Amino acid sequence: MYAKIVNNRQIRLMTLDAGQAGDPVICRLRHVRLSMSLKFEALSYEWKQAEGSTSITCNGTKKIADITATTIAQRPKQGSIIKSQQDYTFLSHDRDSVLWQTIRRHPELDDDAIFRFHDQTVWDAIDRLFYDSYFGRSWIIQEVAVAEMVHVVCGSFKLHWDIFRMAYEGRIRLLFQRFRNPGADNIAPLIPFVRDARVRYRNRNEPNSKCLDLGIVLNSFSYSNQTDPRDKVYAALGLVHPRSLCAEIVPDYNKPTEDVFYETSCHIIRLRKDLYLWSCMTLMSRRSMVSLPSWVPEWTMQPCEEAVEFASAEFSQCLRGNPVIHERSLFVDGHLVDTVDTTFSFSGDHEEFELVKRLEQWLKEHDKSLFGEYAAGLIDDSATTTLSRGSRAEATQLLREFDDIPPLVAKVIRNVKDDDQCPLSNSLLNIEAMWSTLTAIFKKRFKAPESPGYRLFLAILYMLPTLEKEGGSIRGGLPQSFNSWIMAAVLLITQGRDTKLFNVVFSKQFQRNDSFQGIEDSFFVTKKGFFGRAPAETVKRGQLVAILGGAYVPYLLERQNGHYRLMSHVYLEGIMTINSLPRAWKVERIEIR
């Protein structure tokens, strides 16, 4: 029965005869080759304690069959494990995978009966519960975070908080049944904020717990709601640890909301000596309290989560702010990087192509090139190198991974030179900086792996709109082998749009980024040639990009009569990760009102 397997292309296949429950098990065991057209079921099973025994007849002989000896290595109570490459091959040939747990079937417990997967009314009711505005109340966040024991009571049902939380987390993983708010699809459930607050603040009174000042705590209330706007601050006070960090703030409902927010901001800045409090509450366009200074967050406004996407403590420490508050003004040390010269939209379908053409025109008007060195590369101790692996390495990877490259395209790719034989071999080029700026938030948020052929992608992105223009020309001597990549792009556009190469290198990557839904940003260029992005509702020509001491990201300022107004956060390509101010950059005292 257990004769030696001849080679790795054979398996032992067990055939079970049909029978009734309680009948003896009758089976046959035979060797088969995987090259045959096999149809069989792979059995996945779990060891269980059971009473009694049964008779097994295999190939006419009664015996206890060791299923382990057929195809699967077995560990008690853990199910089956695959132990060799042959087992992967075996499983790839099966027709069905059957889970056998040796439990009696209960028709009343079938999936549709238990979960009612197709009953949209039930799912809508469940989702309404998880989306209930109750979980968005500021006081609920505080109460759940600090309570020793939490139960959720809904009608006659009572659940421990951890059970309720796990039910929510299980619900969001049922991808086949879309998690949605039946009343408002654009509003996210607020349970995660309650959950995270309980995890963060639950053990705040333990001896080794971290200090939690009001600036930190208020971040947990960014998406909460309250009837009285002052409760945004007052509810957060209960989570501050130690309480002495906010002793000077006493709830007073006779004070106007503007005064509460102003005094809270003064307290946080003086305590922390940085600008952490701005967080996701800096968009001037979303403010309704016009009497507040621009440096005082309006904590009840709609937050902008993109504002903290690139926030880092290292960036905040590249310059000491030495903040001082005098009456309604905030004085802080900072550096004015440059002035916004022009803005471009890229929120519509395929507007990236139009942006490429307009950016190239702007660069030409300023004696620059789309394939020239990006401005951030001129910064002495924070120069940014090229994002790609190197032309020759990219060419080798493409030739190895794709078997449908048109012959002429393959010939061009084979002749790609090493970067060290081309100008600007280690510099970040303007075309690279442009695409990095456009995709920065997507890559940060989703951490998607880089697609192969980065330079070929950029060449196609450039050539698609260029080929549509009459008389379009490209100057020779392009850096980093872009002469070859441009030629390959032209040939691929004209001869290979239906190839896997074009689809993987360009179409999928372009569509992935083009379909990304986030805040509507505008692309901008500064007078010195820096590229950046900022909320379209805020950014405009003439504003200044500033690095402010103690700020966690760069910000946009608008010049007023002798002072500045804070407008919004900003992403500036090439400086988001610096941890010290370049030596040539001048530090000055900046007044913000």
Secondary structure in CASP SS format (residue, H / E / C, confidence):
PFRMAT SS
TARGET T0000
AUTHOR 0000-0000-0000
METHOD secondary structure of the structure
MODEL  1
M C 1.00
Y C 1.00
A C 1.00
K C 1.00
I C 1.00
V C 1.00
N C 1.00
N C 1.00
R C 1.00
Q E 1.00
I E 1.00
R E 1.00
L E 1.00
M E 1.00
T E 1.00
L E 1.00
D C 1.00
A C 1.00
G C 1.00
Q C 1.00
A C 1.00
G C 1.00
D C 1.00
P C 1.00
V E 1.00
I E 1.00
C E 1.00
R E 1.00
L E 1.00
R E 1.00
H E 1.00
V E 1.00
R E 1.00
L C 1.00
S C 1.00
M C 1.00
S C 1.00
L C 1.00
K C 1.00
F C 1.00
E E 1.00
A E 1.00
L E 1.00
S E 1.00
Y E 1.00
E C 1.00
W C 1.00
K C 1.00
Q C 1.00
A C 1.00
E C 1.00
G C 1.00
S C 1.00
T C 1.00
S C 1.00
I E 1.00
T E 1.00
C E 1.00
N C 1.00
G C 1.00
T E 1.00
K E 1.00
K C 1.00
I C 1.00
A C 1.00
D C 1.00
I H 1.00
T H 1.00
A H 1.00
T C 1.00
T C 1.00
I C 1.00
A E 1.00
Q E 1.00
R E 1.00
P C 1.00
K C 1.00
Q C 1.00
G E 1.00
S E 1.00
I E 1.00
I C 1.00
K C 1.00
S C 1.00
Q H 1.00
Q H 1.00
D H 1.00
Y H 1.00
T H 1.00
F H 1.00
L H 1.00
S H 1.00
H H 1.00
D C 1.00
R C 1.00
D E 1.00
S E 1.00
V E 1.00
L E 1.00
W E 1.00
Q C 1.00
T C 1.00
I C 1.00
R C 1.00
R C 1.00
H C 1.00
P H 1.00
E H 1.00
L H 1.00
D C 1.00
D H 1.00
D H 1.00
A H 1.00
I H 1.00
F C 1.00
R C 1.00
F C 1.00
H C 1.00
D C 1.00
Q H 1.00
T H 1.00
V H 1.00
W H 1.00
D H 1.00
A H 1.00
I H 1.00
D H 1.00
R H 1.00
L H 1.00
F H 1.00
Y C 1.00
D C 1.00
S H 1.00
Y H 1.00
F H 1.00
G H 1.00
R E 1.00
S H 1.00
W H 1.00
I H 1.00
I H 1.00
Q H 1.00
E H 1.00
V H 1.00
A H 1.00
V H 1.00
A C 1.00
E C 1.00
M C 1.00
V C 1.00
H E 1.00
V E 1.00
V E 1.00
C E 1.00
G C 1.00
S C 1.00
F E 1.00
K E 1.00
L E 1.00
H E 1.00
W H 1.00
D H 1.00
I H 1.00
F H 1.00
R H 1.00
M H 1.00
A H 1.00
Y H 1.00
E H 1.00
G H 1.00
R H 1.00
I H 1.00
R C 1.00
L C 1.00
L C 1.00
F C 1.00
Q C 1.00
R C 1.00
F C 1.00
R C 1.00
N C 1.00
P C 1.00
G C 1.00
A C 1.00
D C 1.00
N C 1.00
I C 1.00
A C 1.00
P C 1.00
L C 1.00
I H 1.00
P H 1.00
F H 1.00
V H 1.00
R H 1.00
D H 1.00
A H 1.00
R H 1.00
V H 1.00
R H 1.00
Y H 1.00
R C 1.00
N C 1.00
R C 1.00
N C 1.00
E C 1.00
P C 1.00
N C 1.00
S C 1.00
K C 1.00
C C 1.00
L E 1.00
D C 1.00
L H 1.00
G H 1.00
I H 1.00
V H 1.00
L H 1.00
N H 1.00
S C 1.00
F C 1.00
S C 1.00
Y C 1.00
S C 1.00
N E 1.00
Q C 1.00
T C 1.00
D C 1.00
P C 1.00
R C 1.00
D H 1.00
K H 1.00
V H 1.00
Y H 1.00
A H 1.00
A H 1.00
L H 1.00
G C 1.00
L C 1.00
V C 1.00
H E 1.00
P C 1.00
R H 1.00
S H 1.00
L H 1.00
C H 1.00
A C 1.00
E C 1.00
I C 1.00
V C 1.00
P C 1.00
D C 1.00
Y C 1.00
N C 1.00
K C 1.00
P C 1.00
T H 1.00
E H 1.00
D H 1.00
V H 1.00
F H 1.00
Y H 1.00
E H 1.00
T H 1.00
S H 1.00
C H 1.00
H H 1.00
I H 1.00
I H 1.00
R H 1.00
L H 1.00
R H 1.00
K C 1.00
D C 1.00
L C 1.00
Y H 1.00
L H 1.00
W H 1.00
S C 1.00
C C 1.00
M C 1.00
T C 1.00
L C 1.00
M H 1.00
S H 1.00
R H 1.00
R C 1.00
S C 1.00
M C 1.00
V C 1.00
S C 1.00
L C 1.00
P C 1.00
S C 1.00
W C 1.00
V C 1.00
P C 1.00
E C 1.00
W C 1.00
T C 1.00
M C 1.00
Q C 1.00
P C 1.00
C C 1.00
E H 1.00
E H 1.00
A H 1.00
V H 1.00
E C 1.00
F C 1.00
A C 1.00
S C 1.00
A H 1.00
E H 1.00
F H 1.00
S H 1.00
Q C 1.00
C C 1.00
L C 1.00
R C 1.00
G C 1.00
N C 1.00
P C 1.00
V E 1.00
I E 1.00
H E 1.00
E C 1.00
R C 1.00
S E 1.00
L E 1.00
F E 1.00
V E 1.00
D E 1.00
G E 1.00
H E 1.00
L E 1.00
V E 1.00
D E 1.00
T E 1.00
V E 1.00
D E 1.00
T E 1.00
T E 1.00
F E 1.00
S E 1.00
F C 1.00
S C 1.00
G C 1.00
D C 1.00
H C 1.00
E H 1.00
E H 1.00
F H 1.00
E H 1.00
L H 1.00
V H 1.00
K H 1.00
R H 1.00
L H 1.00
E H 1.00
Q H 1.00
W H 1.00
L H 1.00
K H 1.00
E H 1.00
H C 1.00
D C 1.00
K C 1.00
S C 1.00
L C 1.00
F C 1.00
G C 1.00
E E 1.00
Y C 1.00
A H 1.00
A H 1.00
G H 1.00
L H 1.00
I C 1.00
D C 1.00
D C 1.00
S C 1.00
A C 1.00
T C 1.00
T C 1.00
T C 1.00
L C 1.00
S C 1.00
R C 1.00
G C 1.00
S H 1.00
R H 1.00
A H 1.00
E H 1.00
A H 1.00
T H 1.00
Q H 1.00
L H 1.00
L H 1.00
R H 1.00
E H 1.00
F C 1.00
D C 1.00
D C 1.00
I C 1.00
P C 1.00
P H 1.00
L H 1.00
V H 1.00
A H 1.00
K H 1.00
V H 1.00
I H 1.00
R H 1.00
N C 1.00
V C 1.00
K C 1.00
D C 1.00
D H 1.00
D H 1.00
Q H 1.00
C C 1.00
P C 1.00
L C 1.00
S C 1.00
N C 1.00
S C 1.00
L C 1.00
L E 1.00
N H 1.00
I H 1.00
E H 1.00
A H 1.00
M H 1.00
W H 1.00
S H 1.00
T H 1.00
L H 1.00
T H 1.00
A H 1.00
I H 1.00
F H 1.00
K H 1.00
K H 1.00
R H 1.00
F H 1.00
K C 1.00
A C 1.00
P C 1.00
E C 1.00
S C 1.00
P C 1.00
G C 1.00
Y H 1.00
R H 1.00
L H 1.00
F H 1.00
L H 1.00
A H 1.00
I H 1.00
L H 1.00
Y H 1.00
M H 1.00
L H 1.00
P H 1.00
T H 1.00
L H 1.00
E H 1.00
K C 1.00
E C 1.00
G C 1.00
G C 1.00
S C 1.00
I C 1.00
R C 1.00
G C 1.00
G C 1.00
L C 1.00
P C 1.00
Q C 1.00
S C 1.00
F H 1.00
N H 1.00
S H 1.00
W H 1.00
I H 1.00
M H 1.00
A H 1.00
A H 1.00
V H 1.00
L H 1.00
L H 1.00
I H 1.00
T H 1.00
Q H 1.00
G C 1.00
R C 1.00
D C 1.00
T C 1.00
K H 1.00
L H 1.00
F H 1.00
N H 1.00
V H 1.00
V H 1.00
F H 1.00
S H 1.00
K H 1.00
Q H 1.00
F H 1.00
Q H 1.00
R H 1.00
N H 1.00
D H 1.00
S C 1.00
F C 1.00
Q C 1.00
G C 1.00
I C 1.00
E C 1.00
D E 1.00
S E 1.00
F E 1.00
F E 1.00
V E 1.00
T E 1.00
K C 1.00
K C 1.00
G C 1.00
F C 1.00
F E 1.00
G E 1.00
R E 1.00
A E 1.00
P E 1.00
A C 1.00
E C 1.00
T C 1.00
V C 1.00
K C 1.00
R C 1.00
G C 1.00
Q C 1.00
L E 1.00
V E 1.00
A E 1.00
I E 1.00
L E 1.00
G C 1.00
G C 1.00
A C 1.00
Y C 1.00
V C 1.00
P C 1.00
Y E 1.00
L E 1.00
L E 1.00
E E 1.00
R E 1.00
Q C 1.00
N C 1.00
G C 1.00
H C 1.00
Y E 1.00
R E 1.00
L E 1.00
M E 1.00
S E 1.00
H E 1.00
V C 1.00
Y E 1.00
L E 1.00
E C 1.00
G C 1.00
I C 1.00
M C 1.00
T C 1.00
I C 1.00
N C 1.00
S C 1.00
L C 1.00
P C 1.00
R C 1.00
A C 1.00
W C 1.00
K C 1.00
V C 1.00
E E 1.00
R E 1.00
I E 1.00
E E 1.00
I E 1.00
R C 1.00
END
